[in-house]
Amino acid sequence: MTEQFDFTTTEHVVTPTSQEQAFSEATRAEAHAIVARYPESRSALLPMLHLVQSVEGYVSKVGIEFCAEQLALSVAEVSAVATFYTMYKRSPCGQHLVSVCTNTLCAALGGDEIYKKLGEHLGVGHDETAGEPGAEGSITFEHAECLAACDFGPVLQVNYEYYDNQTTESATELVKSLQRGEKPAPTRGAPLTDLRTVERQLAGFFDGDEPAANDGPSSATETLRGARLAQDEGWTAPAMPESAEFPPVPERK
Ligand code: FES
């Protein structure tokens, strides 16, 4: 089941009832807490969209309007942000989000093949969900641009946690275990939870599990190889000059 809608309209008016149904008093209090972190309320938009997504499983039209109301922004302004960033989803997501890197390096190392095999296994394409959204074992599937882990390619992420050096077999086994309700440990980083929990964390709420407790090893031999080589060889970067002259700024006409 998916629910798609048009973010571009600004004419839809949400009755208070629908926002009340969607967002509890507790969520409203958390929205206020997010706003209080910033000198300008509009700066709270990105974490607030994550909060909305943690509640709804995606960012609905009602969610867009909730953010607009909380931050005194227009629906169009919030829609522009929510539709720009791929982390904000426009239809209900599964318990887990599986993102396969298909950018150049990972693709060449097998990422394209992994994406194809997982799509066949799940029976869905990009940005689609296998299973009932939110139900245990349901998976939203997507291909992603470079996940900033090229030294471990091909990589995929589950709820933004890394699974490095994948093969079609290891990736398929990983997805099957998610479908069975298991939570295999990521290669590095925090333990696997589920997408809504991660969305709460991205909104800044760790529910007693403070950020430090979620830390895990984030570098490996591959990551540090260049730095180690430079150290062994005694290579250093040229010193930064005390002052540098910037090119003149062209005059505005
Ligand atoms: S190309 Fe896949 S992580 Fe960079």
Residues whose N, C-alpha, C, O or C-beta is under 5 A from the ligand:
A	BS01	FES	C101 N103 T104 L105 C106 C146 L147 A148 A149 C150 G153
